[in-house]
Amino acid sequence: MARTRRADLVIGGKGTLMSRCLAEGLPVASACLGRGACARCVVTVLEGASHLTPLRPRESRTLSRNGAEPGQRLSCQCRLAEPYATVLITTGYW
C-alpha cells in the first residue's frame, strides 16, 4: 500500500487493520495477541473511518478504559467493511 507521509499508511484489503499492517511489514504492538483487551494496537484513522466495521462492545470498552481519543480504533478489532475501500491510518510508534 502507499504511504502518504513517513508516519501514515493507506491500508486496504481483507482482514483486520492489524493483519494488514503486519502484511505490509509494519510492527503492531499487542500484549493480548489481538483479542481487543490491551489497546496497544490502537491506530488513529485519519481518513476513511466510514469504511470500517462499526465499534463492537469489546472494542468500545477497551478504548474507553484506555482513554482513547476520537478517531482511534483497535487495529486488531476493526476491518474494512468494503473489500476495495482504503483508510489512512497512523500510530504513535511508526
C-alpha positions in Angstrom: 0.0 0.0 0.0 1.1 3.6 -0.4 2.4 5.8 2.2 1.5 9.5 2.2 3.9 10.7 4.9 6.5 8.8 6.9 4.1 8.0 9.7 0.9 7.5 7.7 -0.2 4.4 5.8 -3.0 3.8 3.4 -4.5 0.3 4.2 -6.8 -1.8 2.1 -7.7 -5.4 1.6 -9.3 -8.1 3.7 -8.6 -8.8 7.4 -8.2 -6.6 10.4 -6.2 -3.4 10.2 -3.6 -5.2 12.4 -3.2 -8.1 9.9 -3.0 -5.6 7.0 -0.2 -3.6 8.8 1.7 -6.8 9.6 1.4 -7.8 5.9 3.0 -4.5 5.0 5.9 -5.2 7.3 4.9 -2.7 9.9 5.1 -3.6 13.6 1.9 -3.6 15.6 2.2 -3.6 19.4 0.0 -6.2 21.2 0.1 -7.8 24.6 -3.2 -9.7 24.2 -2.5 -11.3 20.8 -5.2 -9.4 19.1 -8.1 -10.1 21.5 -9.0 -6.5 22.0 -8.0 -6.3 25.6 -4.7 -4.3 25.8 -5.2 -1.3 23.5 -1.6 -1.4 22.5 -2.5 -1.8 18.8 -4.5 1.5 18.7 -4.4 3.4 15.5 -5.7 6.8 14.6 -7.9 6.8 11.5 -7.1 10.0 9.5 -9.4 9.3 6.5 -12.0 6.7 5.6 -13.4 5.8 9.0 -16.8 5.3 7.4 -15.3 2.3 5.5 -14.5 0.4 8.8 -16.8 -2.0 10.6 -18.7 -0.4 13.5 -17.4 -0.5 17.0 -18.3 -3.6 18.9 -18.8 -3.6 22.7 -15.4 -5.1 23.5 -13.5 -2.6 21.4 -15.6 0.3 22.7 -15.0 -0.8 26.4 -11.2 -1.2 25.8 -10.9 2.2 24.0 -12.9 3.9 26.8 -10.9 2.2 29.6 -7.7 3.4 28.0 -8.7 7.0 27.3 -8.7 6.8 23.5 -9.3 9.9 21.6 -11.9 10.4 18.8 -10.9 8.6 15.6 -8.9 5.9 17.4 -9.6 2.3 16.8 -8.1 -1.0 17.9 -6.4 -2.4 14.8 -7.0 -5.9 16.0 -10.7 -5.5 16.1 -11.7 -3.4 13.1 -11.9 -4.4 9.5 -12.6 -2.7 6.2 -16.4 -3.2 5.6 -15.9 -2.9 1.8 -13.3 -5.0 0.1 -11.9 -2.3 -2.2 -12.1 0.6 0.2 -9.0 2.1 1.9 -8.3 4.0 5.1 -5.5 6.3 6.0 -4.1 5.5 9.5 -1.2 6.4 11.7 0.2 5.4 15.1 2.4 6.9 17.7 5.2 4.4 17.1 5.8 4.3 13.3 
